[in-house]
Amino acid sequence: MAEVDKYIDGEMARFHEELFEFLRIPSVSARSEHSGDMEKTAAWVAKKIREAGLEASIIETPGHPVVLGEWRGAGPDAATVLVYGHYDVQPAEPLELWQSPAFEPTVREGSLFARGASDNKGQIFLHIKALEACLRTTGTLPVNVVVVAEGEEEIGSPNLVPFVK
């Protein structure tokens, strides 16, 4: 895994820039005024999944889209790993509790602060970048991978079950 570590080290500045770009999109699923941001975020996630080396599609739902990424290069007999995450976030209010703007990523004392940094944009971004690092350095994975990133977890995932069915 030394090659993967080297790749990650070499791309860390880009990874930070991309994560900050992701966190700047106010993908608040509970607010209709952010429907355009939800579409923008789904497109952003799909693009990053493709750049990582997976196929990606955006599946429309009656609400916000689901992004589906797939890498099936391990073959039909290999296990398949499902990576689930969501790209929507809670509203930033009450704004007075934020020491910096909620959608402007800020590093303070070694910690990253932004709406969605830990729930759940940071995690789904991490998975996508780990897949990228493995595929770019080795060209393969030992398992097939399916990535599901939904845009409605913060409002109860009303369209996830119909999507899965």
C-alpha positions in Angstrom: 0.0 0.0 0.0 3.0 2.3 -0.1 2.0 3.4 -3.6 -1.4 4.4 -2.4 0.1 6.3 0.6 2.4 8.1 -1.8 -0.5 9.0 -4.1 -2.5 10.3 -1.2 0.4 12.4 0.1 1.0 13.8 -3.4 -2.7 14.7 -3.9 -3.4 16.0 -0.4 -3.5 19.7 -1.4 -6.0 18.9 -4.3 -8.1 16.7 -1.9 -8.3 19.6 0.5 -9.4 22.1 -2.2 -12.0 19.6 -3.5 -13.4 18.9 0.0 -13.7 22.7 0.6 -15.4 23.1 -2.7 -17.9 20.4 -1.7 -18.5 21.9 1.7 -19.2 25.3 0.2 -22.3 24.1 -1.6 -25.3 24.7 0.7 -27.1 21.4 0.0 -29.9 21.9 2.5 -32.5 19.3 1.6 -35.1 20.7 3.9 -35.3 24.0 2.2 -36.9 24.4 -1.3 -34.8 27.5 -2.0 -31.8 25.1 -2.1 -33.2 22.7 -4.8 -30.7 24.1 -7.3 -27.9 23.5 -4.8 -29.1 19.9 -4.4 -28.9 19.3 -8.1 -25.5 21.0 -8.2 -24.2 18.8 -5.4 -25.5 15.6 -7.0 -23.7 16.5 -10.2 -20.5 17.3 -8.2 -20.6 14.0 -6.4 -21.2 12.1 -9.7 -18.3 13.9 -11.3 -15.9 13.0 -8.5 -17.1 9.4 -8.6 -16.3 9.3 -12.3 -12.9 10.9 -11.8 -12.2 8.3 -9.2 -12.6 5.6 -11.8 -16.1 4.4 -11.3 -19.2 4.6 -13.5 -21.7 7.1 -12.1 -25.2 8.1 -12.8 -27.7 10.5 -11.3 -31.1 8.9 -10.6 -34.0 11.3 -10.3 -36.5 10.7 -7.6 -39.7 12.6 -6.7 -37.4 14.5 -4.3 -33.7 15.0 -4.5 -31.5 12.8 -6.8 -29.6 9.7 -5.8 -26.0 9.3 -7.1 -25.1 5.8 -8.0 -21.5 4.8 -8.5 -20.3 1.4 -9.6 -17.0 -0.5 -10.1 -17.5 -4.1 -11.2 -14.0 -4.8 -12.3 -13.5 -7.6 -9.7 -15.8 -9.8 -11.7 -19.2 -11.5 -11.1 -17.8 -14.0 -8.5 -16.2 -11.4 -6.3 -17.9 -9.9 -3.2 -19.5 -6.5 -3.6 -19.1 -3.7 -1.0 -21.8 -1.1 -0.6 -20.7 2.4 0.4 -23.6 4.5 1.6 -23.6 8.2 2.3 -25.5 11.4 1.9 -24.7 14.8 0.4 -27.5 16.8 2.1 -26.9 18.8 5.3 -29.0 20.3 8.0 -29.8 24.1 7.9 -27.1 26.2 9.4 -29.4 28.0 11.8 -28.9 29.3 14.5 -26.3 31.3 12.7 -25.1 33.1 15.8 -23.7 29.8 17.1 -21.2 29.6 14.2 -17.8 31.2 14.8 -17.3 31.3 11.0 -19.8 31.1 8.1 -21.3 27.6 8.0 -20.6 27.1 4.3 -17.1 28.5 4.3 -14.8 25.8 5.5 -12.4 27.0 8.2 -9.5 25.2 9.9 -9.1 26.2 13.6 -6.5 24.4 15.8 -6.2 21.6 13.4 -10.0 20.9 13.0 -12.2 21.6 10.0 -15.4 23.5 10.6 -18.2 23.7 8.0 -21.8 22.4 7.7 -21.5 18.8 6.5 -17.8 18.3 7.3 -18.6 15.4 9.6 -22.2 14.6 8.7 -21.8 13.4 6.0 -20.0 15.1 3.2 -16.6 14.5 4.8 -17.2 10.7 5.0 -18.6 10.2 1.5 -15.7 12.3 0.1 -13.2 10.2 2.0 -14.6 7.0 0.5 -14.5 8.4 -3.0 -10.9 9.6 -2.6 -9.8 6.2 -1.1 -11.3 4.5 -4.1 -9.6 6.9 -6.4 -6.2 6.3 -4.7 -6.5 2.6 -5.0 -7.7 2.6 -8.6 -5.1 5.1 -9.8 -2.2 3.3 -8.2 -3.2 -0.4 -8.7 -5.8 -0.2 -11.4 -8.0 -2.7 -9.6 -9.8 -3.5 -6.4 -10.3 -7.0 -4.7 -14.0 -6.5 -4.6 -16.8 -4.8 -6.6 -18.0 -1.5 -5.2 -21.3 0.2 -5.3 -21.6 3.8 -4.0 -25.0 5.2 -3.1 -25.1 8.9 -2.2 -28.5 10.3 -1.5 -29.8 13.8 -1.0 -32.5 13.3 1.6 -31.1 11.7 4.7 -31.6 14.8 6.7 -35.3 14.7 5.9 -35.8 11.0 6.6 -34.8 9.5 3.2 -38.4 9.3 1.9 -37.2 8.2 -1.6 -34.4 5.8 -0.6 -36.6 2.7 -0.2 -38.3 3.2 -3.5 -34.9 3.7 -5.1 -33.5 0.5 -3.6 -36.6 -1.5 -4.7 
